[in-house]
Amino acid sequence: MIFLNRFFKFLMLFVVAYFLLFVVGMYFFADSDLGISFLDYLKNRLQTPQLLIILGFALIYPFLGFGKIKFYINGSWEDNKEWIDSVITNCGFEEISCQNSSIIYQKKNRFIRAVNLGEDVLKIQISDSPIIISGMRKELKKLKQQLDFAKKMK
């Protein structure tokens, strides 16, 4: 279900981006003497391979854009909770939900949430070691670097 939700969100994003960048750009920057209407231009330019590329990107991105990392901590979660929480907060996240086995964080900045189509959620599955953090791959990479640095400084 999560995959389908992400697929449709990113399909709409890629369709809008394609429309804005290519179709409108080609129309306005082409010769002014096209002699055809805008709808005819769209019919002539939108071809099956282009639509398949958009569909392919939307199918692949949920697999490539999201992931999980394991972060090994020394000791229990309760002993390390403070500094891990402060690192996550410094990365621009705020806690939105806490259950007995997982904590969910979301970006504070609403603009970033809109750009990421609401898929900016980090989910931390709590265990003694390792903890498993899942979310957008680009955010996980940044967070992992910050957590490693804070662990060394601790």
Salt bridges, closest charged atoms under 4 A:
GLU119 OE1 - ARG6 NE 2.92
GLU119 OE2 - LYS9 NZ 3.02
GLU139 OE1 - LYS107 NZ 3.55
ASP148 OD1 - LYS144 NZ 3.22
